[in-house]
Amino acid sequence: MLLHETPRIAAGLDHLMATEPLFAGTDLSRFEWRRRDPDFGGLIRMILGQQVSVQAAAAMWAKLAVLMPQSDPALFLTLGDPQLASAGFSRQKMRYGRALAETLTTDPPFLARLGDSDDETAISTLIQLPGIGRWSAEVYLMFCLGRPDVWPVGDLGIVLGAQYLLGLPEKPKPAELIAIAEPWKPHRSAAALLTWHHYSSVAAQHRREQRGRREQREASKGSAR
């Protein structure tokens, strides 16, 4: 399932696109974020995605899926350093992944219990795990649990997307981002998707413009010879 088709997030998208001019007319057919399973694999994917691009994280996850066809923390613990390194794990991420796997093998219902917790309680529980900060916990809540009111202010795409949407001269600080999204409650997960989409669109336009300028320079050099 695509994340934006999750019922509560889909309802938020409908509401925001109808009431918030910044989001009006967004083409949802271009949304490709997928809902992820709320299990060990879903959370280990958050760890892999830390401090890397979406494309790099997806490539690393594909390599790990070959080594670990099922989302099994016990199987993960059998993988050696060379195997994990081949999937893109740094030494630090290996440590985080193993700590998570050990937690889930000794306490299998750990993640299932999050479903009964409110957002802040679930985040507080997750960030007790090594390597899981607030960003990873928030992304887990949104992508794996389908929570409808998550607004990850530590995400660079949210920061830049909000800056582009509002035409701000500088990147907004976390407190500013929280204030900006206040009117979008309780649909901030939908707002996050719309903001990420806007950031991606602007970034893609910038890349096209840069490529065009490079091609013009190359053409000018060729004609000058």
Secondary structure, DSSP 8 states (H G I E B T S, - for coil): -BGGGSHHHHHHHHHHHHH-GGGTT--GGG---B---SSHHHHHHHHHTTTS-HHHHHHHHHHHHHH-SS--HHHHTT--HHHHHHTT--HHHHHHHHHHHHHHHH-TTTTGGGGGS-HHHHHHHHTTSTT--HHHHHHHHHHTT--S----TT-HHHHHHHHHHHT-SS---HHHHHHHHGGGTT-HHHHHHHHHHHHHHHHHHHHHHHHHHHHHHHHHHHHH-
